[in-house]
Amino acid sequence: MEPKIKIVNVVVSTQIGSDIDLEEAALILDNAEYEPEQFPGLVCRLSEPKVALLIFRSGKVNCTGAKSKEEAEVAIKKIIKELKDAGMDIIDDPEVKVQNMVATADLGIEPNLDDIALMIEGTEYEPEQFPGLVYRLDDPKVVVLIFGSGKVVITGLKKEGDAEIALNKILETLREIEEIK
């Protein structure tokens, strides 16, 4: 049985304008907080889709918490519409770039993390500091956290397909370790 990969967080960025009046934007947007002495951006939390948007005076927007790039784009379009409808000078259809995706999966086995750490280059395993083994892959360039329970977290993804490639590499490596033992 193939492990099922679940995308749990997608972080995207875009540019919706320049020199945005964050005080004004905070009044326009529901669920917006702007406390410049705490954080230089405006924080806007949406419930549908359930994401947080960080809007900066420069016009840069980061969206976090989405389950897909499309979900993040829906959220960004929502705030663009609200700000434009209120008369703000905002870019209509900005380019949205994925900065990071985080995926989880369950290997269906309980790997021996000590064996993996001993046999595989590019791994770090310090159970006193962190319960998971850190495995840095070069292609795709991601970081995989493997836990003794068989749960896996893949971070640094730029596209969903890379999660599957990374997971297949991990499974192949685990099979090789079993053969060596």
C-alpha positions in Angstrom: 0.0 0.0 0.0 1.4 3.4 -1.0 1.5 6.0 1.8 -1.0 8.8 1.2 0.5 12.3 1.0 -1.4 15.1 2.5 -0.5 18.8 1.9 -1.0 20.5 5.2 0.3 24.0 4.5 1.1 26.1 1.5 2.8 29.5 1.8 2.6 31.8 -1.2 3.7 35.4 -1.9 2.5 38.1 -4.3 2.6 41.8 -4.9 -0.8 43.6 -4.8 0.4 47.2 -5.2 2.9 49.6 -3.7 2.8 52.0 -0.7 -0.3 50.5 0.8 -2.0 52.4 3.6 -2.2 49.7 6.2 -4.3 51.8 8.6 -6.9 52.2 5.9 -6.7 48.6 4.9 -7.2 47.5 8.5 -10.5 49.4 8.6 -11.7 47.9 5.3 -10.8 44.3 5.9 -12.7 42.1 8.4 -10.6 40.2 10.9 -7.6 42.4 10.3 -5.1 43.5 12.9 -2.5 46.1 12.4 -0.2 46.8 15.4 3.0 48.3 13.8 4.8 48.3 17.2 4.4 44.5 17.3 4.7 43.6 13.7 5.3 45.7 10.6 2.5 44.1 8.5 -1.2 43.9 8.7 -2.5 40.4 9.7 -5.8 39.4 8.1 -7.3 36.0 9.1 -10.0 34.5 6.8 -12.3 31.7 7.9 -13.1 30.6 4.3 -10.6 29.5 3.1 -8.9 29.2 6.6 -5.7 31.2 6.0 -3.7 34.1 7.4 -2.6 36.9 5.1 0.3 39.2 5.9 0.0 42.5 4.0 3.0 44.9 4.0 3.2 48.6 3.2 5.3 47.7 0.2 2.4 45.8 -1.3 3.9 42.4 -0.7 1.4 39.8 0.6 2.2 36.4 2.1 -0.5 33.9 2.6 -0.1 31.0 4.9 -2.2 28.1 6.1 -3.7 27.2 2.7 -4.0 23.5 1.6 -3.2 24.3 -2.0 -2.0 27.2 -4.2 -5.5 27.5 -5.6 -6.9 28.0 -2.1 -4.3 30.7 -1.4 -5.2 32.4 -4.7 -8.9 32.4 -3.7 -8.0 34.1 -0.4 -5.8 36.7 -2.1 -8.6 37.5 -4.7 -11.0 38.0 -1.8 -8.9 40.7 -0.1 -8.0 42.3 -3.5 -11.7 42.7 -4.2 -12.5 44.2 -0.8 -9.6 46.7 -1.0 -10.5 47.7 -4.6 -14.2 48.0 -3.8 -13.2 50.4 -1.1 -11.3 52.5 -3.6 -7.7 51.4 -2.9 -5.2 51.2 -5.8 -4.6 47.5 -6.0 -3.2 45.2 -8.8 -6.1 43.1 -10.2 -4.5 39.8 -11.0 -1.0 39.5 -9.4 1.3 36.6 -10.0 1.2 34.2 -7.0 4.4 32.3 -6.2 4.6 29.2 -4.0 7.4 29.8 -1.4 7.0 26.6 0.6 4.7 23.6 1.0 4.5 21.2 3.9 3.2 17.6 3.4 2.7 14.7 5.8 2.5 11.0 5.2 2.7 7.7 7.1 5.2 5.1 5.9 3.1 2.3 7.4 6.2 1.0 9.2 8.2 2.0 12.2 11.7 2.7 10.8 14.8 2.3 12.9 16.1 5.9 13.0 19.5 4.9 14.4 20.1 2.6 11.4 19.0 5.3 9.0 21.3 7.9 10.6 24.3 5.5 10.5 23.8 4.4 6.9 22.7 7.5 5.1 24.6 10.6 4.2 22.9 13.9 4.8 20.9 12.8 7.8 20.9 14.2 11.4 19.5 12.4 14.3 19.9 13.7 17.8 17.0 12.1 19.8 17.9 14.1 22.9 17.2 17.4 21.0 14.5 16.4 18.6 12.6 13.1 18.2 12.8 13.0 14.4 15.5 12.2 12.0 16.3 15.1 9.6 17.0 14.0 6.1 18.0 16.7 3.5 17.4 15.7 -0.1 19.1 17.4 -3.0 16.6 16.5 -5.7 13.9 17.6 -5.0 15.6 20.1 -2.6 13.4 19.4 0.5 13.9 18.5 4.2 12.2 15.3 5.4 11.5 14.7 9.0 11.1 11.0 9.8 9.7 9.9 13.1 10.0 6.5 14.8 6.2 6.1 14.5 6.6 6.1 10.7 5.1 9.5 10.3 6.9 11.8 7.9 6.9 15.6 7.4 8.2 17.0 4.1 9.0 20.7 4.0 10.6 23.1 1.5 8.4 21.8 -1.4 7.8 24.1 -4.3 5.2 21.8 -6.0 3.0 18.9 -4.9 4.6 16.4 -7.2 7.9 16.8 -5.4 6.3 15.3 -2.2 5.7 12.0 -4.0 9.3 12.0 -5.5 10.8 12.7 -2.0 8.6 10.0 -0.4 9.5 7.4 -3.0 13.2 8.2 -2.5 12.8 7.7 1.3 10.9 4.4 0.8 13.6 3.1 -1.6 16.3 4.1 0.8 14.5 2.2 3.7 14.2 -0.9 1.5 18.0 -0.7 0.7 18.8 -0.5 4.4 16.7 -3.5 5.1 18.5 -5.5 2.4 22.0 -4.5 3.9 21.1 -5.5 7.4 
